[in-house]
């Protein structure tokens, strides 16, 4: 029986969680259980055909920890292509070199994502406000294409 691409990605994400790098382990301890500014992050979550290190659906923010392979020409090209595809899917990508990982750096990236969304996502467990036409009981219609 053939395996679907999504099933393969889910299997790969699960194996990546078991084989985390030391930097990913540290970051996960800082991000898990809403420990960082109250936002929920997932570890190695499949999104837009890719598996970022960490993903917050509420902020549509992927956090990538970059080690040595990312600093080669091939790594830069691959990361640029991947980041472009994720951006087209509405996901902001924050890249942090392993050597710069800290609670403060993670908080700065999350706060940057909150600011880029616009407003309303500053409280614990509160996400960005949807456009008016997506809000419940809105009488506005969606903008025309």
KABELQUI-V773423 format. One record per residue. RES is the residue in three letters. NEAR is the number of other C-alpha atoms within 12 Angstrom. Layout:
# KABELQUI-V773423
RES;NEAR  RES;NEAR
This chain:
# KABELQUI-V773423
UNK;3  UNK;7  UNK;10  UNK;10  UNK;14  UNK;18  UNK;14  UNK;17  UNK;22  UNK;22  UNK;19  UNK;21  UNK;26  UNK;20  UNK;16  UNK;22  UNK;24  UNK;15  UNK;16  UNK;21  UNK;17  UNK;18  UNK;24  UNK;33  UNK;23  UNK;21  UNK;35  UNK;32  UNK;23  UNK;27  UNK;32  UNK;22  UNK;18  UNK;22  UNK;19  UNK;28  UNK;30  UNK;24  UNK;34  UNK;28  UNK;33  UNK;32  UNK;36  UNK;33  UNK;31  UNK;29  UNK;33  UNK;23  UNK;21  UNK;32  UNK;31  UNK;37  UNK;39  UNK;44  UNK;36  UNK;38  UNK;25  UNK;30  UNK;40  UNK;34  UNK;38  UNK;40  UNK;41  UNK;34  UNK;37  UNK;27  UNK;22  UNK;15  UNK;16  UNK;20  UNK;19  UNK;13  UNK;12  UNK;13  UNK;17  UNK;18  UNK;15  UNK;17  UNK;26  UNK;19  UNK;16  UNK;26  UNK;30  UNK;18  UNK;19  UNK;27  UNK;21  UNK;15  UNK;18  UNK;20  UNK;29  UNK;33  UNK;37  UNK;34  UNK;31  UNK;31  UNK;22  UNK;26  UNK;17  UNK;17  UNK;30  UNK;23  UNK;20  UNK;17  UNK;24  UNK;35  UNK;26  UNK;20  UNK;28  UNK;38  UNK;26  UNK;21  UNK;34  UNK;29  UNK;17  UNK;19  UNK;24  UNK;17  UNK;19  UNK;20  UNK;26  UNK;25  UNK;16  UNK;18  UNK;21  UNK;20  UNK;26  UNK;25  UNK;19  UNK;18  UNK;16  UNK;15  UNK;15  UNK;14  UNK;14  UNK;12  UNK;9  UNK;12  UNK;10  UNK;13  UNK;14  UNK;12  UNK;9  UNK;6  UNK;4
